[in-house]
């Protein structure tokens, strides 16, 4: 398995929009004033996994997206930018 393959995505690899998605997720997290560790704890994964997603190196699984959705709802973060 190479570094562009996400085991949670069953080897599907990086999607073309993963970098854009990662940037958006980072903006959401920062706007909410949270650390990578906070997202990792919510999603039940490692900090490096979340970092790789935010840097566009891994595909974002539904479980990780749900963690970001949760912080948006709880923190009142409704837009990126």
HUGI-V270015 format. One record per residue. N is the residue number from 1. RES is the residue in one small letter. PSI is psi in radians with two decimals (NA if undefined). D_CENTER is the distance of its C-alpha to the mean C-alpha in Angstrom with 1 decimal. Layout:
# HUGI-V270015
n=<N	N>
res=<RES	RES>
psi=<PSI	PSI>
d_center=<D_CENTER	D_CENTER>
This chain:
# HUGI-V270015
n=<1	2	3	4	5	6	7	8	9	10	11	12	13	14	15	16	17	18	19	20	21	22	23	24	25	26	27	28	29	30	31	32	33	34	35	36	37	38	39	40	41	42	43	44	45	46	47	48	49	50	51	52	53	54	55	56	57	58	59	60	61	62	63	64	65	66	67	68	69	70	71	72	73	74	75	76	77	78	79	80	81>
res=<x	x	x	x	x	x	x	x	x	x	x	x	x	x	x	x	x	x	x	x	x	x	x	x	x	x	x	x	x	x	x	x	x	x	x	x	x	x	x	x	x	x	x	x	x	x	x	x	x	x	x	x	x	x	x	x	x	x	x	x	x	x	x	x	x	x	x	x	x	x	x	x	x	x	x	x	x	x	x	x	x>
psi=<2.26	3.10	-0.02	0.08	2.18	2.07	-0.46	-0.27	0.27	0.71	0.26	-0.33	-2.97	2.40	2.72	-0.54	0.13	-0.61	-0.72	-0.76	-0.79	-0.74	-0.70	-0.72	-0.70	-0.75	-0.69	-0.83	-0.79	-0.70	-0.58	-0.12	0.53	2.77	2.86	-0.68	-0.59	-0.76	-0.76	-0.74	-0.73	-0.69	-0.20	0.71	-3.03	2.79	-0.72	-0.57	-0.81	-0.74	-0.77	-0.66	-0.83	-0.44	0.09	0.35	-0.22	2.66	2.48	2.03	2.83	-0.60	-0.72	-0.75	-0.66	-0.67	-0.73	-0.69	-0.72	-0.75	-0.53	-0.76	-0.80	-0.64	-0.04	0.34	2.02	-0.23	2.81	2.39	NA>
d_center=<20.4	19.3	16.2	14.8	15.0	12.4	14.7	12.8	13.5	17.1	17.4	16.6	14.9	13.0	13.6	15.2	12.7	9.5	10.4	11.0	7.9	6.0	8.9	8.8	5.6	7.3	10.5	9.7	9.0	12.0	14.1	13.8	15.0	12.5	11.8	9.1	11.5	11.4	7.8	8.9	12.1	11.1	9.2	12.0	10.5	11.1	10.1	10.5	8.2	5.2	7.4	8.0	4.8	5.4	8.9	9.0	10.4	8.7	8.3	5.5	7.9	9.5	9.2	5.5	6.2	9.2	8.2	7.1	10.3	12.1	11.7	12.8	15.7	16.7	16.4	18.0	15.3	16.4	15.8	14.0	16.4>
